Amino acid sequence: MSGNQSLSNTFEDGFRRSLLQPVVDQSPALIAVVSRKGAYLFANAQFARVLGLPADALVGRNEDDVLRTVDGAEILRVDKPAAEAGPANFVEEGPIRGRRRRFIMSRYPLRNSDGEAIATCLSATELSATELAGGEPCDDVRAALAIVEERNNELQRALEQMEHLAYTDRLTGAWNRRHLEDAALIEMSRAERHGFPASMLIIDIDHFKALNDSHGHAVGDRVLVDLVCCIRNGIRRADTVTRWGGEEFVVLAPDTPLHEAEQLARKIRDHVAATVFVETLAVTVSIGVAEYECGAGLESWFAHADRALYRAKSGGRNRVVCDPLTAFRATLKRPRRSPLQLNWRDAYCSGHALLDTQHERLFEHANLLLDAIVSRASREDTLRIVHELLADVREHFADEERIHAEAGFPDRRAHAAEHARLLDKATGMFELIVRDDVPAIDLFQFLAYDVIAQHMLGSDRSAFPYLARHEESRDGRVSN
């Protein structure tokens, strides 16, 4: 494939995906795009019709080659470089099938994200026979130029509207996932290059399914629309609200550290709870908050906020919960310096996706506790980390016992009894730490040795074959 063909294919694919091609094809103006080397990348039907060729026959062909085969094609000949700044209006004319035709053409460069001109866009309008009959009066040319300019403006407005629709949720008017992903990448780049903080709020309507079942989907849709209005009234101009899916929304808060994002989330929660929705419904929301951690990536950032949301809902709903990992990292003044770290390895994997994710998170959370101890974090921060770490352990043990039962693990009762013993000891240690009777490092040592080394990397392994068979059978049922 030639370079021109490759470029034209890339342009065509992107153009069609942008949903803009129908707008351009229906425009009364003659519109085409040519590469810097003179190859047609796109031509609408009106443009191709003047040349007497199908639009598909133009794409990929060099302009000079086309002009040699079509009478009067010099009408649309491009003689100025694509890098020329600003629109340039000019008149070209020539005979087609025995009669004179005149076109007023506006041309301007198309640039990439770096500002480099990569192609030229042509937009032309033909003067009527009446306008040509009296010679070449200046008034006719000026009138034609005005028509071209207006049509270009209409096209630009149509393009902007289509772009807005491509980024907007139809029901609520909030942004959609595509916009959130683009905006989040920008904020992540600003955080990593310049150190600007950014936070994410995931907002979920409490008991929304029951609301839909009781009042109908029409009422549910109205609640979604009104909720977006509530959220917008509570956020700043720089913040954005996105409908992530169903009754779940995401607020992206640029230049916002975690403690400010928590205040913003509480403001939204209180405003929603005080609002009377359609049919005098009372609606509450649960919100999870996480600050972006440089280098972690969008998926990790969202996962932290989503875990915080899960805890907000499991903790009683109508709550705001901040992710403890990003909470501590946001206040940590010193880099990690402990010579001892718990390192997760692939060899520790059980083959069950959920349990492996939870095991790896316990490693991460235990290391975070060690960071707090070594860096002499505040007592409040350390206790918060310990509390959330115990919640992690409790949640993991409950999920593991459920999965062991589903997998038919024969020693699951003895394993559950060991869970209870470890959890009781950890809870007792937490109470001693709160009273300042034992140092937090004792809990880390207990977690590192008893919970991780002895239990997770020891006792848990006896269940691995059952988990693997359970996952294989489950995957088989799903594929069938």
VMD Tcl script that draws the C-alpha trace (Angstrom):
set ca {
  {0.00 0.00 0.00}
  {1.34 3.43 -0.93}
  {1.86 6.21 1.60}
  {-1.02 8.20 0.09}
  {-3.37 5.20 0.28}
  {-2.40 4.51 3.88}
  {-2.99 8.15 4.85}
  {-6.32 8.27 3.03}
  {-7.48 5.05 4.71}
  {-6.51 6.41 8.13}
  {-8.35 9.67 7.42}
  {-11.45 7.87 6.14}
  {-11.60 5.54 9.15}
  {-11.29 8.40 11.63}
  {-13.77 10.54 9.69}
  {-16.42 7.83 9.67}
  {-15.92 7.07 13.37}
  {-16.44 10.75 14.20}
  {-20.01 10.61 12.77}
  {-19.27 13.75 10.76}
  {-19.35 12.26 7.26}
  {-23.19 12.48 6.91}
  {-23.04 16.19 7.74}
  {-20.36 16.89 5.15}
  {-22.02 14.74 2.49}
  {-25.30 16.66 2.88}
  {-23.65 20.08 2.71}
  {-24.50 22.07 -0.45}
  {-20.86 23.19 -0.61}
  {-18.18 21.32 -2.54}
  {-15.82 19.92 0.10}
  {-12.60 17.96 -0.26}
  {-9.42 17.28 1.67}
  {-6.03 16.83 0.03}
  {-2.73 15.79 1.57}
  {0.35 17.97 1.51}
  {1.55 15.92 -1.47}
  {-1.65 16.60 -3.40}
  {-3.48 13.30 -2.89}
  {-7.23 13.34 -2.26}
  {-8.03 12.05 1.24}
  {-11.75 12.77 1.02}
  {-14.29 14.32 -1.37}
  {-18.00 14.70 -0.82}
  {-20.48 13.80 -3.56}
  {-20.95 17.41 -4.73}
  {-17.21 17.89 -5.20}
  {-16.80 14.63 -7.12}
  {-19.85 15.36 -9.28}
  {-18.21 18.53 -10.67}
  {-15.27 16.42 -11.80}
  {-17.61 13.80 -13.26}
  {-16.13 11.05 -11.08}
  {-17.40 8.89 -8.19}
  {-16.14 10.11 -4.82}
  {-14.45 6.76 -4.15}
  {-12.51 7.12 -7.40}
  {-10.84 10.29 -6.09}
  {-9.64 9.01 -2.72}
  {-5.98 8.08 -2.82}
  {-5.37 9.50 -6.29}
  {-2.98 12.33 -6.91}
  {-4.56 15.60 -7.95}
  {-2.38 16.06 -11.05}
  {-3.33 12.61 -12.34}
  {-7.04 13.40 -12.00}
  {-6.73 16.78 -13.70}
  {-5.10 15.27 -16.77}
  {-8.13 13.03 -17.36}
  {-11.02 15.42 -16.65}
  {-11.94 18.38 -18.87}
  {-11.90 21.70 -17.08}
  {-10.59 20.17 -13.87}
  {-8.36 23.21 -13.39}
  {-11.39 24.76 -11.79}
  {-10.61 22.96 -8.59}
  {-6.86 22.85 -8.87}
  {-4.90 23.47 -5.67}
  {-1.79 25.58 -6.17}
  {-1.08 26.84 -2.62}
  {0.69 24.86 0.13}
  {-1.30 23.26 2.96}
  {0.81 25.07 5.53}
  {-0.53 28.47 4.46}
  {-2.07 30.16 7.49}
  {-5.72 31.17 7.52}
  {-8.43 30.75 4.90}
  {-7.55 32.09 1.44}
  {-10.44 32.94 -0.88}
  {-9.87 32.97 -4.63}
  {-11.65 32.42 -7.92}
  {-10.85 29.70 -10.44}
  {-12.70 29.05 -13.65}
  {-12.66 26.83 -16.70}
  {-14.93 25.15 -19.25}
  {-16.74 21.92 -18.45}
  {-18.69 20.28 -21.23}
  {-18.66 23.43 -23.33}
  {-19.73 26.06 -20.79}
  {-17.90 28.34 -18.40}
  {-18.23 27.63 -14.71}
  {-16.88 29.73 -11.88}
  {-16.27 28.71 -8.29}
  {-15.43 30.72 -5.20}
  {-13.16 28.54 -3.12}
  {-12.15 28.84 0.54}
  {-9.17 26.81 1.67}
  {-7.50 26.36 5.04}
  {-4.99 23.97 6.61}
  {-5.95 21.04 8.84}
  {-3.51 20.68 11.72}
  {-2.62 17.88 14.13}
  {-2.38 18.23 17.92}
  {1.15 19.66 17.58}
  {-0.07 22.46 15.30}
  {1.55 21.00 12.19}
  {-0.42 21.40 8.93}
  {-1.00 17.88 7.61}
  {-3.63 18.49 4.91}
  {-5.72 21.16 3.18}
  {-9.50 21.44 3.32}
  {-11.26 22.89 0.25}
  {-14.79 24.34 0.28}
  {-16.19 25.75 -2.97}
  {-19.44 27.34 -4.13}
  {-20.39 27.80 -7.78}
  {-21.60 31.16 -9.13}
  {-24.87 30.86 -11.00}
  {-25.23 31.48 -14.76}
  {-27.11 34.70 -14.01}
  {-24.22 35.97 -11.94}
  {-21.81 35.20 -14.80}
  {-23.90 36.78 -17.59}
  {-23.01 40.37 -16.86}
  {-19.26 39.89 -16.93}
  {-17.34 39.94 -13.66}
  {-18.89 42.57 -11.37}
  {-17.20 42.87 -7.98}
  {-20.56 42.81 -6.20}
  {-21.23 39.28 -7.48}
  {-17.87 38.05 -6.28}
  {-18.32 39.61 -2.87}
  {-21.82 38.11 -2.61}
  {-20.50 34.69 -3.54}
  {-17.70 35.00 -1.01}
  {-20.27 35.86 1.65}
  {-22.27 32.75 0.72}
  {-19.17 30.58 1.00}
  {-18.27 32.10 4.35}
  {-21.77 31.52 5.71}
  {-21.78 27.92 4.50}
  {-18.39 27.36 6.06}
  {-19.74 28.76 9.32}
  {-22.77 26.48 9.10}
  {-20.49 23.51 8.50}
  {-18.31 24.48 11.47}
  {-21.37 24.76 13.71}
  {-22.60 21.39 12.52}
  {-19.21 19.82 13.21}
  {-19.14 21.30 16.71}
  {-22.65 20.05 17.40}
  {-21.81 16.55 16.20}
  {-18.66 16.54 18.33}
  {-20.68 17.62 21.37}
  {-23.23 14.86 20.74}
  {-20.44 12.30 20.45}
  {-19.31 13.20 23.98}
  {-22.74 13.60 25.65}
  {-25.14 11.20 27.35}
  {-28.47 11.59 25.56}
  {-30.76 11.17 28.56}
  {-29.11 13.34 31.19}
  {-26.96 15.74 29.18}
  {-23.94 14.74 31.27}
  {-20.68 13.83 29.57}
  {-20.19 10.19 28.56}
  {-17.35 7.71 29.10}
  {-15.45 8.83 26.04}
  {-15.24 12.38 27.34}
  {-14.26 11.23 30.85}
  {-11.41 9.11 29.55}
  {-10.06 11.98 27.47}
  {-10.42 14.50 30.31}
  {-8.89 12.13 32.88}
  {-5.84 11.55 30.68}
  {-5.30 15.31 30.52}
  {-5.50 15.64 34.32}
  {-3.18 12.66 34.81}
  {-0.65 14.29 32.48}
  {-0.88 17.59 34.40}
  {-0.40 15.75 37.68}
  {2.66 13.89 36.45}
  {4.29 16.82 34.67}
  {3.49 19.69 37.01}
  {2.35 18.12 40.27}
  {-1.24 19.40 40.08}
  {-3.56 17.22 42.21}
  {-6.72 15.71 40.72}
  {-9.49 13.73 42.38}
  {-12.31 11.49 41.20}
  {-15.74 11.05 42.80}
  {-17.90 8.05 41.90}
  {-21.54 8.71 42.79}
  {-24.16 5.97 42.96}
  {-27.89 6.39 43.67}
  {-28.93 4.32 46.69}
  {-31.62 1.66 46.09}
  {-32.18 2.82 42.50}
  {-33.44 -0.58 41.32}
  {-36.16 -0.54 43.97}
  {-37.11 2.98 42.88}
  {-37.43 1.83 39.27}
  {-39.47 -1.23 40.26}
  {-41.84 0.80 42.45}
  {-42.35 3.91 40.31}
  {-41.45 2.84 36.77}
  {-38.55 3.61 34.46}
  {-39.98 6.96 33.35}
  {-39.74 8.23 36.91}
  {-36.32 6.65 37.24}
  {-35.13 8.50 34.13}
  {-36.45 11.78 35.52}
  {-34.53 11.16 38.75}
  {-31.34 10.66 36.74}
  {-31.88 13.94 34.89}
  {-32.64 15.83 38.10}
  {-29.65 14.27 39.84}
  {-27.31 15.65 37.19}
  {-28.76 19.12 37.84}
  {-28.14 18.64 41.58}
  {-24.55 17.58 41.00}
  {-23.88 20.48 38.64}
  {-25.22 22.92 41.22}
  {-22.72 21.55 43.74}
  {-19.54 21.46 41.68}
  {-17.26 24.16 40.34}
  {-17.03 25.35 36.77}
  {-13.80 23.41 36.17}
  {-15.33 20.14 37.44}
  {-17.16 17.79 35.09}
  {-19.95 15.26 35.65}
  {-20.09 12.08 33.57}
  {-22.72 9.37 33.41}
  {-20.63 6.25 33.76}
  {-23.51 3.82 33.38}
  {-26.98 3.20 34.78}
  {-27.32 5.16 38.01}
  {-23.57 5.71 38.44}
  {-21.90 9.07 37.79}
  {-18.33 10.33 37.98}
  {-17.18 13.82 38.91}
  {-13.66 14.72 37.81}
  {-12.20 17.48 39.98}
  {-9.01 19.09 38.59}
  {-6.54 20.86 40.89}
  {-8.23 19.23 43.88}
  {-6.42 17.28 46.63}
  {-8.24 14.53 48.44}
  {-9.37 16.51 51.50}
  {-10.98 19.16 49.25}
  {-12.59 16.45 47.10}
  {-14.06 14.91 50.26}
  {-15.61 18.27 51.16}
  {-17.00 18.56 47.63}
  {-18.48 15.04 47.89}
  {-20.14 15.82 51.21}
  {-21.62 18.98 49.70}
  {-23.08 16.97 46.80}
  {-24.41 14.26 49.12}
  {-26.13 16.80 51.40}
  {-27.57 18.75 48.47}
  {-29.06 15.59 46.94}
  {-30.53 14.47 50.27}
  {-32.19 17.89 50.73}
  {-33.71 17.91 47.22}
  {-37.29 16.82 46.54}
  {-37.28 14.82 43.32}
  {-40.15 13.94 40.99}
  {-43.28 12.62 42.77}
  {-41.80 13.96 46.05}
  {-39.25 11.16 46.13}
  {-36.39 11.34 48.61}
  {-33.13 10.26 46.99}
  {-29.72 9.67 48.57}
  {-26.34 8.87 47.06}
  {-23.18 7.08 48.16}
  {-19.85 8.53 47.02}
  {-16.35 7.09 46.78}
  {-13.41 9.49 46.47}
  {-9.82 8.93 45.37}
  {-6.95 11.22 44.44}
  {-4.80 10.38 41.42}
  {-1.46 8.80 42.26}
  {1.20 9.62 39.68}
  {2.18 6.65 37.55}
  {-0.77 4.50 38.62}
  {-2.88 4.92 35.46}
  {-6.57 5.57 34.90}
  {-7.73 2.01 35.63}
  {-6.05 2.04 39.04}
  {-7.39 5.50 39.85}
  {-10.93 4.43 39.05}
  {-10.50 1.18 41.00}
  {-9.48 3.09 44.15}
  {-12.54 5.34 43.92}
  {-14.77 2.36 43.15}
  {-13.53 0.46 46.22}
  {-14.27 3.51 48.34}
  {-17.79 3.62 46.85}
  {-18.28 -0.05 47.70}
  {-17.43 0.70 51.33}
  {-19.74 3.68 51.37}
  {-22.64 1.47 50.24}
  {-21.79 -1.51 52.43}
  {-21.37 0.84 55.39}
  {-24.98 1.98 55.28}
  {-25.30 4.21 52.14}
  {-25.80 7.98 52.01}
  {-22.12 8.18 52.93}
  {-18.86 9.60 51.59}
  {-15.78 7.38 51.87}
  {-12.26 8.30 50.78}
  {-9.89 5.62 49.58}
  {-7.38 5.14 52.41}
  {-4.44 4.38 50.16}
  {-4.64 7.61 48.21}
  {-5.59 9.41 51.43}
  {-2.35 8.47 53.10}
  {-0.18 8.94 50.03}
  {-1.61 12.42 49.62}
  {-0.30 13.39 53.06}
  {2.94 11.38 53.08}
  {5.84 13.85 53.09}
  {8.70 11.42 52.67}
  {9.36 8.72 50.10}
  {9.19 5.09 51.13}
  {12.46 4.20 52.88}
  {11.83 0.97 54.76}
  {14.36 -1.78 53.95}
  {11.56 -4.35 54.42}
  {8.77 -4.58 51.90}
  {6.26 -7.31 51.13}
  {6.60 -8.06 47.43}
  {3.79 -9.74 45.53}
  {4.84 -12.43 43.03}
  {2.91 -14.28 40.35}
  {3.82 -17.54 42.11}
  {1.41 -16.54 44.90}
  {-1.59 -16.56 42.56}
  {-4.39 -19.03 43.30}
  {-5.96 -18.85 39.86}
  {-9.10 -17.12 41.17}
  {-9.18 -13.52 39.93}
  {-11.04 -11.97 42.90}
  {-8.98 -13.69 45.60}
  {-5.71 -12.88 43.86}
  {-6.70 -9.22 43.57}
  {-7.58 -9.13 47.27}
  {-4.34 -10.88 48.26}
  {-2.26 -8.39 46.26}
  {-4.18 -5.50 47.79}
  {-3.43 -6.81 51.30}
  {0.27 -6.78 50.41}
  {-0.04 -3.19 49.23}
  {-2.02 -2.12 52.28}
  {0.39 -3.78 54.72}
  {3.28 -1.96 53.03}
  {1.36 1.26 53.37}
  {1.08 0.69 57.12}
  {4.84 0.12 57.23}
  {5.38 3.37 55.32}
  {3.30 5.22 57.88}
  {5.28 3.76 60.75}
  {8.70 4.42 59.21}
  {7.86 7.96 58.06}
  {6.36 8.82 61.48}
  {2.95 9.66 60.06}
  {0.38 11.23 62.36}
  {-1.47 8.99 64.78}
  {-4.74 9.81 63.04}
  {-3.39 8.72 59.63}
  {-1.88 5.54 61.07}
  {-5.09 4.54 62.85}
  {-7.10 5.17 59.70}
  {-4.78 2.88 57.72}
  {-5.01 0.17 60.40}
  {-8.82 0.41 60.47}
  {-9.13 0.14 56.69}
  {-6.58 -2.69 56.61}
  {-8.68 -4.71 59.06}
  {-11.74 -4.02 56.91}
  {-9.78 -5.40 53.93}
  {-8.94 -8.58 55.87}
  {-12.52 -9.04 57.07}
  {-13.93 -8.54 53.55}
  {-11.38 -10.93 52.05}
  {-12.04 -13.69 54.58}
  {-15.80 -13.50 53.96}
  {-15.36 -13.67 50.17}
  {-12.87 -16.53 50.44}
  {-15.21 -18.60 52.62}
  {-18.04 -18.10 50.13}
  {-15.83 -19.11 47.20}
  {-14.48 -22.15 49.08}
  {-18.06 -23.34 49.57}
  {-18.87 -22.83 45.87}
  {-15.69 -24.71 44.87}
  {-16.40 -27.64 47.22}
  {-13.19 -27.25 49.22}
  {-13.43 -30.10 51.80}
  {-11.46 -28.33 54.58}
  {-13.43 -25.11 54.32}
  {-14.84 -25.28 57.86}
  {-11.41 -25.63 59.46}
  {-10.17 -22.86 57.18}
  {-13.04 -20.60 58.25}
  {-12.21 -21.31 61.91}
  {-8.64 -20.19 61.24}
  {-10.01 -17.01 59.66}
  {-12.03 -16.32 62.82}
  {-8.99 -16.83 65.04}
  {-6.80 -14.50 62.96}
  {-9.51 -11.85 62.77}
  {-10.13 -11.95 66.51}
  {-6.43 -11.50 67.21}
  {-6.11 -8.65 64.69}
  {-9.18 -6.91 66.14}
  {-7.78 -7.22 69.65}
  {-4.47 -5.76 68.52}
  {-6.27 -2.85 66.91}
  {-8.02 -2.06 70.21}
  {-4.65 -2.11 71.99}
  {-3.17 0.22 69.36}
  {-6.09 2.63 69.79}
  {-5.41 2.68 73.54}
  {-1.71 3.14 72.75}
  {-0.87 -0.02 74.71}
  {1.08 -1.58 71.82}
  {2.88 0.03 68.84}
  {1.42 -0.27 65.34}
  {4.53 -2.16 64.20}
  {3.27 -5.15 66.21}
  {0.21 -5.34 63.98}
  {2.38 -5.16 60.86}
  {4.53 -8.04 62.14}
  {1.40 -10.07 62.90}
  {0.03 -9.40 59.40}
  {3.34 -10.13 57.69}
  {4.00 -13.40 59.54}
  {0.68 -14.87 60.73}
  {-1.73 -13.64 58.07}
  {0.45 -13.46 54.96}
  {3.40 -15.85 55.41}
  {1.64 -18.57 57.41}
  {-1.96 -18.32 56.23}
  {-2.10 -16.77 52.74}
  {1.11 -18.38 51.48}
  {0.65 -21.55 53.53}
  {-2.83 -22.76 54.47}
  {-4.52 -21.09 51.49}
  {-2.54 -23.18 49.01}
  {-4.39 -26.35 49.94}
  {-7.51 -24.86 48.32}
  {-5.82 -23.83 45.06}
  {-6.63 -27.01 43.05}
  {-10.33 -26.71 43.93}
  {-10.36 -23.02 43.02}
  {-8.73 -23.75 39.64}
  {-11.28 -26.46 38.79}
  {-14.11 -24.19 39.94}
  {-12.88 -21.37 37.68}
  {-12.51 -23.74 34.71}
  {-16.04 -25.08 35.12}
  {-17.43 -21.57 35.58}
  {-15.64 -20.35 32.44}
  {-17.06 -23.32 30.56}
  {-20.59 -22.47 31.63}
  {-20.11 -18.86 30.59}
  {-18.75 -19.75 27.15}
  {-21.61 -22.15 26.52}
}
mol new
graphics top color blue
foreach p $ca { graphics top sphere $p radius 0.5 }
foreach p [lrange $ca 0 end-1] q [lrange $ca 1 end] { graphics top cylinder $p $q radius 0.2 }
display resetview
